[in-house]
């Protein structure tokens, strides 16, 4: 960690770059192009030699209809499978925690900031329940 003059000089340079609109950090290096490893190539060769009945469900999708000489096509399909597997899942639609209805233009949701959501009609019902219970006491 920097201290003293070194820290002051670093911060001065940082702020100078920030005010000038320049990059304040080194740009991240680009990811190299995907290349299959020798182990992946060997696995593809083994799977292409197997009968379709001995492959896993993923293997069936990748190697279906390919012969023993279609190693490059199998590797392309394998790469596509890896890309699909690594994609983030789409966020689930926000729903009211009480009635389960999804948010819409007519149904606004109020949240606690994390997990719980309640829609306008449910807040009116909850307010009526609170008023009724307070009135009984």
Helices and strands as residue ranges (DSSP letters): H 4-20, H 38-49, G 52-54, H 57-63, H 71-86, E 109-111, E 117-119, H 120-136
